[in-house]
Amino acid sequence: MKILKLTLSILLISTVFTACISKAQTHVEDSNKDDISNLLKSLIEKEQEINKLNQILEDCRNKEVQSKETAK
C-alpha cells in the first residue's frame, strides 16, 4: 500500500511539474513573439519618419537650388 501511494505521489508530482514547465515555456514563446511584433512595428514607424524627413530635406535642397538659379 505504501509503495502504491509513493508511486502515485511521484506520478502526480511529475505530471504537475511537467505541466508547469510547459505553461512557462509557452508563456515565454508568446512573450517573445509579442516583443518581435512590437519591434517590427516600431521599426516600420521609424523608417516612415526617416523617409518623411528625407523628403523634407530634399525639398529644402531643391528650393535652395532654385533660389540660387533665380538669383543669378
CHARMM-style PDB file with segment names, atoms N, HN, CA, C and O in Angstrom:
ATOM      1  N   MET     1       0.823  -1.190   0.000  1.00  0.00      PROA
ATOM      2  CA  MET     1       0.000   0.000   0.000  1.00  0.00      PROA
ATOM      3  C   MET     1       0.869   1.256   0.000  1.00  0.00      PROA
ATOM      4  O   MET     1       0.574   2.229  -0.693  1.00  0.00      PROA
ATOM      5  N   LYS     2       1.960   1.217   0.799  1.00  0.00      PROA
ATOM      6  HN  LYS     2       2.199   0.426   1.362  1.00  0.00      PROA
ATOM      7  CA  LYS     2       2.849   2.367   0.843  1.00  0.00      PROA
ATOM      8  C   LYS     2       3.519   2.599  -0.502  1.00  0.00      PROA
ATOM      9  O   LYS     2       3.711   3.742  -0.917  1.00  0.00      PROA
ATOM     10  N   ILE     3       3.873   1.516  -1.181  1.00  0.00      PROA
ATOM     11  HN  ILE     3       3.717   0.587  -0.844  1.00  0.00      PROA
ATOM     12  CA  ILE     3       4.525   1.619  -2.488  1.00  0.00      PROA
ATOM     13  C   ILE     3       3.561   2.234  -3.494  1.00  0.00      PROA
ATOM     14  O   ILE     3       3.965   3.053  -4.320  1.00  0.00      PROA
ATOM     15  N   LEU     4       2.301   1.849  -3.434  1.00  0.00      PROA
ATOM     16  HN  LEU     4       1.973   1.183  -2.763  1.00  0.00      PROA
ATOM     17  CA  LEU     4       1.295   2.400  -4.344  1.00  0.00      PROA
ATOM     18  C   LEU     4       1.119   3.900  -4.110  1.00  0.00      PROA
ATOM     19  O   LEU     4       1.063   4.673  -5.066  1.00  0.00      PROA
ATOM     20  N   LYS     5       1.031   4.313  -2.848  1.00  0.00      PROA
ATOM     21  HN  LYS     5       1.077   3.684  -2.072  1.00  0.00      PROA
ATOM     22  CA  LYS     5       0.900   5.743  -2.526  1.00  0.00      PROA
ATOM     23  C   LYS     5       2.132   6.519  -2.996  1.00  0.00      PROA
ATOM     24  O   LYS     5       2.016   7.610  -3.555  1.00  0.00      PROA
ATOM     25  N   LEU     6       3.293   5.949  -2.764  1.00  0.00      PROA
ATOM     26  HN  LEU     6       3.387   5.063  -2.310  1.00  0.00      PROA
ATOM     27  CA  LEU     6       4.537   6.596  -3.174  1.00  0.00      PROA
ATOM     28  C   LEU     6       4.600   6.728  -4.701  1.00  0.00      PROA
ATOM     29  O   LEU     6       4.982   7.775  -5.225  1.00  0.00      PROA
ATOM     30  N   THR     7       4.229   5.678  -5.393  1.00  0.00      PROA
ATOM     31  HN  THR     7       3.918   4.828  -4.968  1.00  0.00      PROA
ATOM     32  CA  THR     7       4.239   5.699  -6.860  1.00  0.00      PROA
ATOM     33  C   THR     7       3.255   6.732  -7.393  1.00  0.00      PROA
ATOM     34  O   THR     7       3.590   7.504  -8.291  1.00  0.00      PROA
ATOM     35  N   LEU     8       2.049   6.751  -6.847  1.00  0.00      PROA
ATOM     36  HN  LEU     8       1.777   6.123  -6.117  1.00  0.00      PROA
ATOM     37  CA  LEU     8       1.036   7.725  -7.267  1.00  0.00      PROA
ATOM     38  C   LEU     8       1.484   9.154  -6.962  1.00  0.00      PROA
ATOM     39  O   LEU     8       1.252  10.065  -7.757  1.00  0.00      PROA
ATOM     40  N   SER     9       2.116   9.341  -5.828  1.00  0.00      PROA
ATOM     41  HN  SER     9       2.304   8.601  -5.182  1.00  0.00      PROA
ATOM     42  CA  SER     9       2.613  10.671  -5.461  1.00  0.00      PROA
ATOM     43  C   SER     9       3.686  11.134  -6.441  1.00  0.00      PROA
ATOM     44  O   SER     9       3.685  12.287  -6.875  1.00  0.00      PROA
ATOM     45  N   ILE    10       4.586  10.242  -6.782  1.00  0.00      PROA
ATOM     46  HN  ILE    10       4.587   9.306  -6.430  1.00  0.00      PROA
ATOM     47  CA  ILE    10       5.656  10.582  -7.727  1.00  0.00      PROA
ATOM     48  C   ILE    10       5.070  10.912  -9.098  1.00  0.00      PROA
ATOM     49  O   ILE    10       5.491  11.873  -9.742  1.00  0.00      PROA
ATOM     50  N   LEU    11       4.108  10.124  -9.538  1.00  0.00      PROA
ATOM     51  HN  LEU    11       3.765   9.343  -9.014  1.00  0.00      PROA
ATOM     52  CA  LEU    11       3.463  10.386 -10.830  1.00  0.00      PROA
ATOM     53  C   LEU    11       2.728  11.722 -10.819  1.00  0.00      PROA
ATOM     54  O   LEU    11       2.800  12.474 -11.791  1.00  0.00      PROA
ATOM     55  N   LEU    12       2.036  12.020  -9.752  1.00  0.00      PROA
ATOM     56  HN  LEU    12       1.978  11.409  -8.962  1.00  0.00      PROA
ATOM     57  CA  LEU    12       1.305  13.278  -9.647  1.00  0.00      PROA
ATOM     58  C   LEU    12       2.261  14.469  -9.638  1.00  0.00      PROA
ATOM     59  O   LEU    12       2.033  15.464 -10.326  1.00  0.00      PROA
ATOM     60  N   ILE    13       3.314  14.361  -8.868  1.00  0.00      PROA
ATOM     61  HN  ILE    13       3.500  13.553  -8.310  1.00  0.00      PROA
ATOM     62  CA  ILE    13       4.293  15.460  -8.799  1.00  0.00      PROA
ATOM     63  C   ILE    13       4.963  15.669 -10.157  1.00  0.00      PROA
ATOM     64  O   ILE    13       5.131  16.809 -10.590  1.00  0.00      PROA
ATOM     65  N   SER    14       5.341  14.597 -10.826  1.00  0.00      PROA
ATOM     66  HN  SER    14       5.204  13.671 -10.475  1.00  0.00      PROA
ATOM     67  CA  SER    14       5.997  14.742 -12.128  1.00  0.00      PROA
ATOM     68  C   SER    14       5.030  15.314 -13.171  1.00  0.00      PROA
ATOM     69  O   SER    14       5.438  16.098 -14.027  1.00  0.00      PROA
ATOM     70  N   THR    15       3.763  14.928 -13.105  1.00  0.00      PROA
ATOM     71  HN  THR    15       3.432  14.290 -12.409  1.00  0.00      PROA
ATOM     72  CA  THR    15       2.769  15.469 -14.044  1.00  0.00      PROA
ATOM     73  C   THR    15       2.562  16.958 -13.816  1.00  0.00      PROA
ATOM     74  O   THR    15       2.524  17.729 -14.775  1.00  0.00      PROA
ATOM     75  N   VAL    16       2.429  17.369 -12.576  1.00  0.00      PROA
ATOM     76  HN  VAL    16       2.460  16.742 -11.797  1.00  0.00      PROA
ATOM     77  CA  VAL    16       2.246  18.780 -12.258  1.00  0.00      PROA
ATOM     78  C   VAL    16       3.480  19.573 -12.668  1.00  0.00      PROA
ATOM     79  O   VAL    16       3.359  20.658 -13.236  1.00  0.00      PROA
ATOM     80  N   PHE    17       4.645  19.050 -12.389  1.00  0.00      PROA
ATOM     81  HN  PHE    17       4.743  18.169 -11.927  1.00  0.00      PROA
ATOM     82  CA  PHE    17       5.896  19.726 -12.745  1.00  0.00      PROA
ATOM     83  C   PHE    17       5.997  19.899 -14.261  1.00  0.00      PROA
ATOM     84  O   PHE    17       6.369  20.970 -14.739  1.00  0.00      PROA
ATOM     85  N   THR    18       5.669  18.850 -15.017  1.00  0.00      PROA
ATOM     86  HN  THR    18       5.366  17.980 -14.629  1.00  0.00      PROA
ATOM     87  CA  THR    18       5.715  18.915 -16.478  1.00  0.00      PROA
ATOM     88  C   THR    18       4.717  19.940 -17.002  1.00  0.00      PROA
ATOM     89  O   THR    18       5.028  20.686 -17.930  1.00  0.00      PROA
ATOM     90  N   ALA    19       3.537  19.982 -16.425  1.00  0.00      PROA
ATOM     91  HN  ALA    19       3.285  19.376 -15.671  1.00  0.00      PROA
ATOM     92  CA  ALA    19       2.520  20.946 -16.861  1.00  0.00      PROA
ATOM     93  C   ALA    19       2.975  22.373 -16.589  1.00  0.00      PROA
ATOM     94  O   ALA    19       2.767  23.254 -17.423  1.00  0.00      PROA
ATOM     95  N   CYS    20       3.586  22.611 -15.450  1.00  0.00      PROA
ATOM     96  HN  CYS    20       3.754  21.895 -14.773  1.00  0.00      PROA
ATOM     97  CA  CYS    20       4.070  23.954 -15.122  1.00  0.00      PROA
ATOM     98  C   CYS    20       5.181  24.378 -16.074  1.00  0.00      PROA
ATOM     99  O   CYS    20       5.216  25.527 -16.513  1.00  0.00      PROA
ATOM    100  N   ILE    21       6.080  23.470 -16.393  1.00  0.00      PROA
ATOM    101  HN  ILE    21       6.052  22.536 -16.037  1.00  0.00      PROA
ATOM    102  CA  ILE    21       7.172  23.789 -17.313  1.00  0.00      PROA
ATOM    103  C   ILE    21       6.613  24.105 -18.697  1.00  0.00      PROA
ATOM    104  O   ILE    21       7.062  25.055 -19.338  1.00  0.00      PROA
ATOM    105  N   SER    22       5.653  23.335 -19.161  1.00  0.00      PROA
ATOM    106  HN  SER    22       5.288  22.563 -18.640  1.00  0.00      PROA
ATOM    107  CA  SER    22       5.059  23.575 -20.478  1.00  0.00      PROA
ATOM    108  C   SER    22       4.366  24.926 -20.526  1.00  0.00      PROA
ATOM    109  O   SER    22       4.479  25.655 -21.512  1.00  0.00      PROA
ATOM    110  N   LYS    23       3.645  25.260 -19.455  1.00  0.00      PROA
ATOM    111  HN  LYS    23       3.554  24.668 -18.654  1.00  0.00      PROA
ATOM    112  CA  LYS    23       2.951  26.546 -19.409  1.00  0.00      PROA
ATOM    113  C   LYS    23       3.949  27.701 -19.405  1.00  0.00      PROA
ATOM    114  O   LYS    23       3.744  28.699 -20.095  1.00  0.00      PROA
ATOM    115  N   ALA    24       5.004  27.574 -18.649  1.00  0.00      PROA
ATOM    116  HN  ALA    24       5.171  26.763 -18.088  1.00  0.00      PROA
ATOM    117  CA  ALA    24       6.024  28.627 -18.596  1.00  0.00      PROA
ATOM    118  C   ALA    24       6.707  28.785 -19.948  1.00  0.00      PROA
ATOM    119  O   ALA    24       6.957  29.907 -20.389  1.00  0.00      PROA
ATOM    120  N   GLN    25       7.006  27.684 -20.601  1.00  0.00      PROA
ATOM    121  HN  GLN    25       6.802  26.773 -20.243  1.00  0.00      PROA
ATOM    122  CA  GLN    25       7.655  27.744 -21.911  1.00  0.00      PROA
ATOM    123  C   GLN    25       6.737  28.396 -22.939  1.00  0.00      PROA
ATOM    124  O   GLN    25       7.198  29.201 -23.748  1.00  0.00      PROA
ATOM    125  N   THR    26       5.467  28.069 -22.921  1.00  0.00      PROA
ATOM    126  HN  THR    26       5.092  27.416 -22.263  1.00  0.00      PROA
ATOM    127  CA  THR    26       4.503  28.686 -23.836  1.00  0.00      PROA
ATOM    128  C   THR    26       4.405  30.179 -23.577  1.00  0.00      PROA
ATOM    129  O   THR    26       4.335  30.972 -24.515  1.00  0.00      PROA
ATOM    130  N   HSD    27       4.401  30.562 -22.312  1.00  0.00      PROA
ATOM    131  HN  HSD    27       4.458  29.917 -21.550  1.00  0.00      PROA
ATOM    132  CA  HSD    27       4.330  31.985 -21.965  1.00  0.00      PROA
ATOM    133  C   HSD    27       5.555  32.739 -22.493  1.00  0.00      PROA
ATOM    134  O   HSD    27       5.420  33.845 -23.018  1.00  0.00      PROA
ATOM    135  N   VAL    28       6.718  32.165 -22.362  1.00  0.00      PROA
ATOM    136  HN  VAL    28       6.828  31.267 -21.936  1.00  0.00      PROA
ATOM    137  CA  VAL    28       7.950  32.796 -22.842  1.00  0.00      PROA
ATOM    138  C   VAL    28       7.922  32.930 -24.362  1.00  0.00      PROA
ATOM    139  O   VAL    28       8.298  33.973 -24.897  1.00  0.00      PROA
ATOM    140  N   GLU    29       7.489  31.907 -25.048  1.00  0.00      PROA
ATOM    141  HN  GLU    29       7.184  31.060 -24.613  1.00  0.00      PROA
ATOM    142  CA  GLU    29       7.421  31.950 -26.515  1.00  0.00      PROA
ATOM    143  C   GLU    29       6.444  33.017 -26.984  1.00  0.00      PROA
ATOM    144  O   GLU    29       6.740  33.762 -27.918  1.00  0.00      PROA
ATOM    145  N   ASP    30       5.277  33.098 -26.341  1.00  0.00      PROA
ATOM    146  HN  ASP    30       5.037  32.493 -25.582  1.00  0.00      PROA
ATOM    147  CA  ASP    30       4.297  34.118 -26.705  1.00  0.00      PROA
ATOM    148  C   ASP    30       4.838  35.513 -26.432  1.00  0.00      PROA
ATOM    149  O   ASP    30       4.623  36.437 -27.216  1.00  0.00      PROA
ATOM    150  N   SER    31       5.535  35.660 -25.323  1.00  0.00      PROA
ATOM    151  HN  SER    31       5.710  34.909 -24.685  1.00  0.00      PROA
ATOM    152  CA  SER    31       6.118  36.954 -24.975  1.00  0.00      PROA
ATOM    153  C   SER    31       7.151  37.371 -26.009  1.00  0.00      PROA
ATOM    154  O   SER    31       7.206  38.537 -26.399  1.00  0.00      PROA
ATOM    155  N   ASN    32       7.966  36.432 -26.453  1.00  0.00      PROA
ATOM    156  HN  ASN    32       7.922  35.485 -26.136  1.00  0.00      PROA
ATOM    157  CA  ASN    32       8.974  36.733 -27.477  1.00  0.00      PROA
ATOM    158  C   ASN    32       8.321  37.134 -28.785  1.00  0.00      PROA
ATOM    159  O   ASN    32       8.800  38.043 -29.462  1.00  0.00      PROA
ATOM    160  N   LYS    33       7.234  36.467 -29.150  1.00  0.00      PROA
ATOM    161  HN  LYS    33       6.845  35.728 -28.599  1.00  0.00      PROA
ATOM    162  CA  LYS    33       6.521  36.822 -30.385  1.00  0.00      PROA
ATOM    163  C   LYS    33       5.979  38.239 -30.292  1.00  0.00      PROA
ATOM    164  O   LYS    33       6.067  39.003 -31.253  1.00  0.00      PROA
ATOM    165  N   ASP    34       5.417  38.596 -29.137  1.00  0.00      PROA
ATOM    166  HN  ASP    34       5.345  37.975 -28.357  1.00  0.00      PROA
ATOM    167  CA  ASP    34       4.893  39.948 -28.945  1.00  0.00      PROA
ATOM    168  C   ASP    34       6.013  40.975 -29.018  1.00  0.00      PROA
ATOM    169  O   ASP    34       5.842  42.034 -29.623  1.00  0.00      PROA
ATOM    170  N   ASP    35       7.157  40.675 -28.408  1.00  0.00      PROA
ATOM    171  HN  ASP    35       7.295  39.815 -27.917  1.00  0.00      PROA
ATOM    172  CA  ASP    35       8.293  41.595 -28.438  1.00  0.00      PROA
ATOM    173  C   ASP    35       8.768  41.824 -29.873  1.00  0.00      PROA
ATOM    174  O   ASP    35       9.032  42.960 -30.269  1.00  0.00      PROA
ATOM    175  N   ILE    36       8.873  40.766 -30.634  1.00  0.00      PROA
ATOM    176  HN  ILE    36       8.659  39.844 -30.313  1.00  0.00      PROA
ATOM    177  CA  ILE    36       9.317  40.883 -32.024  1.00  0.00      PROA
ATOM    178  C   ILE    36       8.310  41.681 -32.839  1.00  0.00      PROA
ATOM    179  O   ILE    36       8.686  42.519 -33.659  1.00  0.00      PROA
ATOM    180  N   SER    37       7.035  41.416 -32.608  1.00  0.00      PROA
ATOM    181  HN  SER    37       6.730  40.735 -31.942  1.00  0.00      PROA
ATOM    182  CA  SER    37       5.995  42.142 -33.328  1.00  0.00      PROA
ATOM    183  C   SER    37       6.053  43.634 -33.009  1.00  0.00      PROA
ATOM    184  O   SER    37       5.950  44.470 -33.908  1.00  0.00      PROA
ATOM    185  N   ASN    38       6.215  43.962 -31.739  1.00  0.00      PROA
ATOM    186  HN  ASN    38       6.299  43.283 -31.010  1.00  0.00      PROA
ATOM    187  CA  ASN    38       6.309  45.369 -31.340  1.00  0.00      PROA
ATOM    188  C   ASN    38       7.550  46.035 -31.915  1.00  0.00      PROA
ATOM    189  O   ASN    38       7.497  47.191 -32.335  1.00  0.00      PROA
ATOM    190  N   LEU    39       8.658  45.318 -31.935  1.00  0.00      PROA
ATOM    191  HN  LEU    39       8.700  44.379 -31.594  1.00  0.00      PROA
ATOM    192  CA  LEU    39       9.883  45.868 -32.509  1.00  0.00      PROA
ATOM    193  C   LEU    39       9.731  46.123 -34.002  1.00  0.00      PROA
ATOM    194  O   LEU    39      10.206  47.139 -34.509  1.00  0.00      PROA
ATOM    195  N   LEU    40       9.077  45.217 -34.704  1.00  0.00      PROA
ATOM    196  HN  LEU    40       8.690  44.392 -34.291  1.00  0.00      PROA
ATOM    197  CA  LEU    40       8.861  45.416 -36.137  1.00  0.00      PROA
ATOM    198  C   LEU    40       7.960  46.616 -36.402  1.00  0.00      PROA
ATOM    199  O   LEU    40       8.213  47.391 -37.324  1.00  0.00      PROA
ATOM    200  N   LYS    41       6.910  46.774 -35.598  1.00  0.00      PROA
ATOM    201  HN  LYS    41       6.705  46.145 -34.849  1.00  0.00      PROA
ATOM    202  CA  LYS    41       6.032  47.933 -35.753  1.00  0.00      PROA
ATOM    203  C   LYS    41       6.799  49.225 -35.508  1.00  0.00      PROA
ATOM    204  O   LYS    41       6.644  50.197 -36.246  1.00  0.00      PROA
ATOM    205  N   SER    42       7.618  49.231 -34.479  1.00  0.00      PROA
ATOM    206  HN  SER    42       7.744  48.441 -33.879  1.00  0.00      PROA
ATOM    207  CA  SER    42       8.421  50.412 -34.162  1.00  0.00      PROA
ATOM    208  C   SER    42       9.401  50.702 -35.283  1.00  0.00      PROA
ATOM    209  O   SER    42       9.588  51.860 -35.660  1.00  0.00      PROA
ATOM    210  N   LEU    43      10.024  49.676 -35.816  1.00  0.00      PROA
ATOM    211  HN  LEU    43       9.872  48.736 -35.510  1.00  0.00      PROA
ATOM    212  CA  LEU    43      10.972  49.844 -36.913  1.00  0.00      PROA
ATOM    213  C   LEU    43      10.294  50.428 -38.148  1.00  0.00      PROA
ATOM    214  O   LEU    43      10.859  51.300 -38.808  1.00  0.00      PROA
ATOM    215  N   ILE    44       9.115  49.968 -38.460  1.00  0.00      PROA
ATOM    216  HN  ILE    44       8.656  49.259 -37.924  1.00  0.00      PROA
ATOM    217  CA  ILE    44       8.362  50.487 -39.614  1.00  0.00      PROA
ATOM    218  C   ILE    44       8.004  51.950 -39.403  1.00  0.00      PROA
ATOM    219  O   ILE    44       8.120  52.761 -40.322  1.00  0.00      PROA
ATOM    220  N   GLU    45       7.567  52.289 -38.188  1.00  0.00      PROA
ATOM    221  HN  GLU    45       7.472  51.631 -37.441  1.00  0.00      PROA
ATOM    222  CA  GLU    45       7.223  53.685 -37.889  1.00  0.00      PROA
ATOM    223  C   GLU    45       8.450  54.585 -38.025  1.00  0.00      PROA
ATOM    224  O   GLU    45       8.365  55.672 -38.598  1.00  0.00      PROA
ATOM    225  N   LYS    46       9.580  54.140 -37.505  1.00  0.00      PROA
ATOM    226  HN  LYS    46       9.650  53.258 -37.040  1.00  0.00      PROA
ATOM    227  CA  LYS    46      10.802  54.942 -37.582  1.00  0.00      PROA
ATOM    228  C   LYS    46      11.260  55.097 -39.024  1.00  0.00      PROA
ATOM    229  O   LYS    46      11.738  56.162 -39.415  1.00  0.00      PROA
ATOM    230  N   GLU    47      11.118  54.053 -39.808  1.00  0.00      PROA
ATOM    231  HN  GLU    47      10.730  53.188 -39.491  1.00  0.00      PROA
ATOM    232  CA  GLU    47      11.508  54.138 -41.216  1.00  0.00      PROA
ATOM    233  C   GLU    47      10.621  55.135 -41.959  1.00  0.00      PROA
ATOM    234  O   GLU    47      11.100  55.873 -42.819  1.00  0.00      PROA
ATOM    235  N   GLN    48       9.336  55.157 -41.629  1.00  0.00      PROA
ATOM    236  HN  GLN    48       8.947  54.557 -40.930  1.00  0.00      PROA
ATOM    237  CA  GLN    48       8.433  56.128 -42.250  1.00  0.00      PROA
ATOM    238  C   GLN    48       8.812  57.552 -41.850  1.00  0.00      PROA
ATOM    239  O   GLN    48       8.779  58.462 -42.678  1.00  0.00      PROA
ATOM    240  N   GLU    49       9.168  57.745 -40.587  1.00  0.00      PROA
ATOM    241  HN  GLU    49       9.195  57.006 -39.914  1.00  0.00      PROA
ATOM    242  CA  GLU    49       9.596  59.072 -40.128  1.00  0.00      PROA
ATOM    243  C   GLU    49      10.863  59.507 -40.853  1.00  0.00      PROA
ATOM    244  O   GLU    49      10.982  60.662 -41.262  1.00  0.00      PROA
ATOM    245  N   ILE    50      11.808  58.587 -41.012  1.00  0.00      PROA
ATOM    246  HN  ILE    50      11.711  57.649 -40.679  1.00  0.00      PROA
ATOM    247  CA  ILE    50      13.052  58.909 -41.714  1.00  0.00      PROA
ATOM    248  C   ILE    50      12.763  59.280 -43.162  1.00  0.00      PROA
ATOM    249  O   ILE    50      13.350  60.221 -43.696  1.00  0.00      PROA
ATOM    250  N   ASN    51      11.866  58.546 -43.790  1.00  0.00      PROA
ATOM    251  HN  ASN    51      11.389  57.782 -43.356  1.00  0.00      PROA
ATOM    252  CA  ASN    51      11.512  58.848 -45.181  1.00  0.00      PROA
ATOM    253  C   ASN    51      10.882  60.236 -45.299  1.00  0.00      PROA
ATOM    254  O   ASN    51      11.176  60.971 -46.241  1.00  0.00      PROA
ATOM    255  N   LYS    52      10.021  60.596 -44.354  1.00  0.00      PROA
ATOM    256  HN  LYS    52       9.782  59.998 -43.588  1.00  0.00      PROA
ATOM    257  CA  LYS    52       9.409  61.928 -44.369  1.00  0.00      PROA
ATOM    258  C   LYS    52      10.471  63.012 -44.195  1.00  0.00      PROA
ATOM    259  O   LYS    52      10.455  64.025 -44.895  1.00  0.00      PROA
ATOM    260  N   LEU    53      11.394  62.794 -43.257  1.00  0.00      PROA
ATOM    261  HN  LEU    53      11.407  61.972 -42.688  1.00  0.00      PROA
ATOM    262  CA  LEU    53      12.452  63.774 -43.028  1.00  0.00      PROA
ATOM    263  C   LEU    53      13.376  63.891 -44.243  1.00  0.00      PROA
ATOM    264  O   LEU    53      13.812  64.987 -44.594  1.00  0.00      PROA
ATOM    265  N   ASN    54      13.663  62.782 -44.866  1.00  0.00      PROA
ATOM    266  HN  ASN    54      13.309  61.891 -44.581  1.00  0.00      PROA
ATOM    267  CA  ASN    54      14.475  62.822 -46.087  1.00  0.00      PROA
ATOM    268  C   ASN    54      13.764  63.596 -47.192  1.00  0.00      PROA
ATOM    269  O   ASN    54      14.399  64.329 -47.950  1.00  0.00      PROA
ATOM    270  N   GLN    55      12.462  63.433 -47.281  1.00  0.00      PROA
ATOM    271  HN  GLN    55      11.946  62.837 -46.666  1.00  0.00      PROA
ATOM    272  CA  GLN    55      11.700  64.155 -48.299  1.00  0.00      PROA
ATOM    273  C   GLN    55      11.709  65.658 -48.005  1.00  0.00      PROA
ATOM    274  O   GLN    55      11.852  66.467 -48.922  1.00  0.00      PROA
ATOM    275  N   ILE    56      11.558  66.028 -46.747  1.00  0.00      PROA
ATOM    276  HN  ILE    56      11.441  65.371 -46.003  1.00  0.00      PROA
ATOM    277  CA  ILE    56      11.605  67.442 -46.367  1.00  0.00      PROA
ATOM    278  C   ILE    56      12.976  68.024 -46.673  1.00  0.00      PROA
ATOM    279  O   ILE    56      13.086  69.133 -47.197  1.00  0.00      PROA
ATOM    280  N   LEU    57      14.006  67.281 -46.347  1.00  0.00      PROA
ATOM    281  HN  LEU    57      13.917  66.380 -45.921  1.00  0.00      PROA
ATOM    282  CA  LEU    57      15.377  67.726 -46.630  1.00  0.00      PROA
ATOM    283  C   LEU    57      15.602  67.899 -48.132  1.00  0.00      PROA
ATOM    284  O   LEU    57      16.207  68.880 -48.565  1.00  0.00      PROA
ATOM    285  N   GLU    58      15.126  66.968 -48.903  1.00  0.00      PROA
ATOM    286  HN  GLU    58      14.634  66.171 -48.551  1.00  0.00      PROA
ATOM    287  CA  GLU    58      15.258  67.058 -50.363  1.00  0.00      PROA
ATOM    288  C   GLU    58      14.487  68.264 -50.905  1.00  0.00      PROA
ATOM    289  O   GLU    58      14.968  68.950 -51.806  1.00  0.00      PROA
ATOM    290  N   ASP    59      13.310  68.521 -50.369  1.00  0.00      PROA
ATOM    291  HN  ASP    59      12.919  67.963 -49.637  1.00  0.00      PROA
ATOM    292  CA  ASP    59      12.530  69.692 -50.784  1.00  0.00      PROA
ATOM    293  C   ASP    59      13.278  70.984 -50.472  1.00  0.00      PROA
ATOM    294  O   ASP    59      13.300  71.907 -51.286  1.00  0.00      PROA
ATOM    295  N   CYS    60      13.886  71.045 -49.299  1.00  0.00      PROA
ATOM    296  HN  CYS    60      13.868  70.295 -48.638  1.00  0.00      PROA
ATOM    297  CA  CYS    60      14.657  72.237 -48.920  1.00  0.00      PROA
ATOM    298  C   CYS    60      15.858  72.428 -49.847  1.00  0.00      PROA
ATOM    299  O   CYS    60      16.156  73.552 -50.251  1.00  0.00      PROA
ATOM    300  N   ARG    61      16.534  71.358 -50.178  1.00  0.00      PROA
ATOM    301  HN  ARG    61      16.292  70.445 -49.849  1.00  0.00      PROA
ATOM    302  CA  ARG    61      17.672  71.452 -51.098  1.00  0.00      PROA
ATOM    303  C   ARG    61      17.218  71.947 -52.466  1.00  0.00      PROA
ATOM    304  O   ARG    61      17.881  72.780 -53.083  1.00  0.00      PROA
ATOM    305  N   ASN    62      16.096  71.435 -52.931  1.00  0.00      PROA
ATOM    306  HN  ASN    62      15.557  70.758 -52.430  1.00  0.00      PROA
ATOM    307  CA  ASN    62      15.582  71.868 -54.230  1.00  0.00      PROA
ATOM    308  C   ASN    62      15.207  73.350 -54.217  1.00  0.00      PROA
ATOM    309  O   ASN    62      15.436  74.054 -55.200  1.00  0.00      PROA
ATOM    310  N   LYS    63      14.640  73.822 -53.122  1.00  0.00      PROA
ATOM    311  HN  LYS    63      14.454  73.250 -52.323  1.00  0.00      PROA
ATOM    312  CA  LYS    63      14.284  75.244 -53.009  1.00  0.00      PROA
ATOM    313  C   LYS    63      15.533  76.111 -53.020  1.00  0.00      PROA
ATOM    314  O   LYS    63      15.543  77.178 -53.634  1.00  0.00      PROA
ATOM    315  N   GLU    64      16.588  75.659 -52.343  1.00  0.00      PROA
ATOM    316  HN  GLU    64      16.580  74.793 -51.844  1.00  0.00      PROA
ATOM    317  CA  GLU    64      17.848  76.412 -52.322  1.00  0.00      PROA
ATOM    318  C   GLU    64      18.441  76.507 -53.719  1.00  0.00      PROA
ATOM    319  O   GLU    64      18.900  77.570 -54.136  1.00  0.00      PROA
ATOM    320  N   VAL    65      18.430  75.401 -54.430  1.00  0.00      PROA
ATOM    321  HN  VAL    65      18.058  74.538 -54.091  1.00  0.00      PROA
ATOM    322  CA  VAL    65      18.981  75.382 -55.785  1.00  0.00      PROA
ATOM    323  C   VAL    65      18.171  76.308 -56.684  1.00  0.00      PROA
ATOM    324  O   VAL    65      18.737  77.063 -57.476  1.00  0.00      PROA
ATOM    325  N   GLN    66      16.853  76.251 -56.564  1.00  0.00      PROA
ATOM    326  HN  GLN    66      16.394  75.638 -55.922  1.00  0.00      PROA
ATOM    327  CA  GLN    66      16.003  77.113 -57.388  1.00  0.00      PROA
ATOM    328  C   GLN    66      16.205  78.572 -57.062  1.00  0.00      PROA
ATOM    329  O   GLN    66      16.247  79.404 -57.968  1.00  0.00      PROA
ATOM    330  N   SER    67      16.333  78.911 -55.776  1.00  0.00      PROA
ATOM    331  HN  SER    67      16.298  78.235 -55.039  1.00  0.00      PROA
ATOM    332  CA  SER    67      16.519  80.313 -55.401  1.00  0.00      PROA
ATOM    333  C   SER    67      17.901  80.803 -55.839  1.00  0.00      PROA
ATOM    334  O   SER    67      18.036  81.981 -56.170  1.00  0.00      PROA
ATOM    335  N   LYS    68      18.911  79.973 -55.855  1.00  0.00      PROA
ATOM    336  HN  LYS    68      18.802  79.016 -55.586  1.00  0.00      PROA
ATOM    337  CA  LYS    68      20.235  80.372 -56.342  1.00  0.00      PROA
ATOM    338  C   LYS    68      20.208  80.587 -57.870  1.00  0.00      PROA
ATOM    339  O   LYS    68      20.858  81.490 -58.397  1.00  0.00      PROA
ATOM    340  N   GLU    69      19.448  79.742 -58.553  1.00  0.00      PROA
ATOM    341  HN  GLU    69      18.920  79.008 -58.125  1.00  0.00      PROA
ATOM    342  CA  GLU    69      19.356  79.877 -60.010  1.00  0.00      PROA
ATOM    343  C   GLU    69      18.597  81.142 -60.398  1.00  0.00      PROA
ATOM    344  O   GLU    69      18.952  81.808 -61.370  1.00  0.00      PROA
ATOM    345  N   THR    70      17.560  81.472 -59.645  1.00  0.00      PROA
ATOM    346  HN  THR    70      17.271  80.930 -58.855  1.00  0.00      PROA
ATOM    347  CA  THR    70      16.797  82.682 -59.951  1.00  0.00      PROA
ATOM    348  C   THR    70      17.568  83.944 -59.556  1.00  0.00      PROA
ATOM    349  O   THR    70      17.344  85.012 -60.127  1.00  0.00      PROA
ATOM    350  N   ALA    71      18.467  83.825 -58.589  1.00  0.00      PROA
ATOM    351  HN  ALA    71      18.649  82.957 -58.126  1.00  0.00      PROA
ATOM    352  CA  ALA    71      19.255  84.984 -58.172  1.00  0.00      PROA
ATOM    353  C   ALA    71      20.328  85.320 -59.204  1.00  0.00      PROA
ATOM    354  O   ALA    71      20.772  86.466 -59.262  1.00  0.00      PROA
ATOM    355  N   LYS    72      20.745  84.383 -59.997  1.00  0.00      PROA
ATOM    356  HN  LYS    72      20.384  83.452 -59.949  1.00  0.00      PROA
ATOM    357  CA  LYS    72      21.795  84.611 -60.996  1.00  0.00      PROA
ATOM    358  C   LYS    72      21.170  85.348 -62.125  1.00  0.00      PROA
ATOM    359  OT1 LYS    72      21.845  85.665 -63.104  1.00  0.00      PROA
TER     360      LYS     72
END
